Amino acid sequence: MSLLRADLPALKNKDYFNYGGQGPLPQCSLKAITKSWETIQELGPFTNDVWPFISNEIKKTKGIIADLCGVQDRRIALTENVTSGCVLPLWGLSFSKGDRLLISNCEHPGVVSACKELARRQSLEIDILDVLSLRNGIDNEIGTQTEVMGVIERSLKERTKLVVLSHLLWNTGQIMPIESIAELLLNHPSQPFFLVDAAQSFCQIPVRESASKVDIYAFTGHKWGFGPEGLGAVVLSERILEEAQPTLVGWKSLTNESSIYSNDINTFHKDARRFEIATSCTPLLAGLRSSLSLLKKQGTDLERINIIKSYSNKLWLELKGIGSITPILQGPPPAGLVSFTLNSKLSPYQIVKLLGKKSIFIRVLEDPIWLRACVHITSNESEINRLIDELKKIAAS
Ligand SMILES: Cc1ncc(COP(=O)(O)O)c(C=O)c1O
């Protein structure tokens, strides 16, 4: 891991715990982006010669993402970020007045507000799914799974037409049993669509089984994937491809630009490209591929999450040992997100600022107001020790 760490300029001058916000970009991926940009200038930028290069970049990138997610390329749309991956297909669905959306109480504000706006536009009702209270960590995983399934079953109503839940909850750090929920929804009489925010799961925990079984599985490369910001993807089910209309329409959504004035209204791609829009930043594709290949070299999904867990469990245990700190999870974390509260005369915002002055970076979560420190395969024991030492000082002050 030290080789990978050595290729991350962002980690040279700080102790970094904000992987859940944004991961650092390796030097080699930055070089891949620059090289791709140079190639585009040499071949193009707008010439016959540049198009095969650009389509091949897209094809190669989608191929890798499709493979990671266990689906065919046709089910992958490239996006700019997690939020657009959720919103573009979601807003293309049409519901009937009075239909219900079941949204977990651990979703990101952008996704929640997109659901609320959808509900306002289509006169839908929103129900809240309580997963915030599930705090077992890896202790009693079966128990947690049973509790999640139970709360979903109890919350589903006759007219529930959509369930929104993150794979790995960004605030508590608890993992949701997406595959089992997908099966439950498939067999439910109202057959709700299942939207999964995969911002924190993609490249952190194994995603293949879940991504291939839900309707909308949206993620970005710039968090746990060490990719550049501005490039993400969404995996869509065949049902979404059949039933959702594009939300933002552009030339990339079209099968044929030349027949655009004809009366044939069905001109959108039948595959996930119907949710792609127009010109985007091609060089980022090379950057993401470079980072994903680097990640693959660090071990299998399982090997990597085990390394992450060894760091997060150490951090959780050390935090638990500090009197005025309460980790949010009662048992060790199942992944790399470690949230906690610190009872101090300083506010969480002041604590984050104070740590930042020592070049240690964690964040405040807004709702509930908690502190969150994330660890990744590039973390190490000494930076965790430094964070703990500084938190002990704050706790004692
Ligand atoms: C769970 C979750 N969803 C969505 C987002 C928003 O990501 P993006 O800016 O890529 O849309 C974040 C960002 O932190 C997140 O943690």
The ligand as an SDF file (V2000), in Angstrom:
LIG
                    3D

 16 16  0  0  0  0  0  0  0  0999 V2000
  -24.1020    9.0090    0.0970 C   0  0  0  0  0  0  0  0  0  0  0  0
  -23.7850   10.1460   -0.8170 C   0  0  0  0  0  0  0  0  0  0  0  0
  -24.6070   10.4080   -1.8550 N   0  0  0  0  0  0  0  0  0  0  0  0
  -24.3780   11.4070   -2.6970 C   0  0  0  0  0  0  0  0  0  0  0  0
  -23.2990   12.2310   -2.5470 C   0  0  0  0  0  0  0  0  0  0  0  0
  -23.0890   13.3360   -3.5180 C   0  0  0  0  0  0  0  0  0  0  0  0
  -22.0720   12.9730   -4.4090 O   0  0  0  0  0  0  0  0  0  0  0  0
  -21.8770   13.7550   -5.7820 P   0  0  0  0  0  0  0  0  0  0  0  0
  -21.3730   15.0950   -5.4600 O   0  0  0  0  0  0  0  0  0  0  0  0
  -20.8900   12.9050   -6.5500 O   0  0  0  0  0  0  0  0  0  0  0  0
  -23.1940   13.7980   -6.4470 O   0  0  0  0  0  0  0  0  0  0  0  0
  -22.4050   12.0020   -1.4930 C   0  0  0  0  0  0  0  0  0  0  0  0
  -21.2410   12.8870   -1.2870 C   0  0  0  0  0  0  0  0  0  0  0  0
  -20.6200   12.9010   -0.2470 O   0  0  0  0  0  0  0  0  0  0  0  0
  -22.6570   10.9350   -0.6080 C   0  0  0  0  0  0  0  0  0  0  0  0
  -21.8660   10.6790    0.4280 O   0  0  0  0  0  0  0  0  0  0  0  0
  1  2  1  0
  2  3  1  0
  2 15  2  0
  3  4  2  0
  4  5  1  0
  5  6  1  0
  5 12  2  0
  6  7  1  0
  7  8  1  0
  8  9  2  0
  8 10  1  0
  8 11  1  0
 12 13  1  0
 12 15  1  0
 13 14  2  0
 15 16  1  0
M  END
$$$$
